[in-house]
């Protein structure tokens, strides 16, 4: 079966006619708890994978989630629990800081 996965043509000779999305993901060796799948322009929910039929020429976008963090040698982030810089400018609060009101 010839498919387009993340913009790359791929051939899967072992996938039979009537294969499902679950069969494809198994053939790719992907962990299902760490991916999201778009099939021909539509997001497919995880519970629907076993019942979603695929056929030659279908297009897939598969996103693999990767966890991580800053190496221990980097300085601590100014916002606890955040591992990247904010995507918007941060301005000081318009009210005085509690420690200044003592």
PyMOL commands that set and color helices and strands:
alter all, ss='L'
color gray80, all
select helices_A, chain A and resi 21-28+32-34+46-51+98-101
alter helices_A, ss='H'
color red, helices_A
select strands_A, chain A and resi 2-5+8-11+35-39+42-44+59-64
alter strands_A, ss='S'
color yellow, strands_A
deselect
rebuild
show_as cartoon
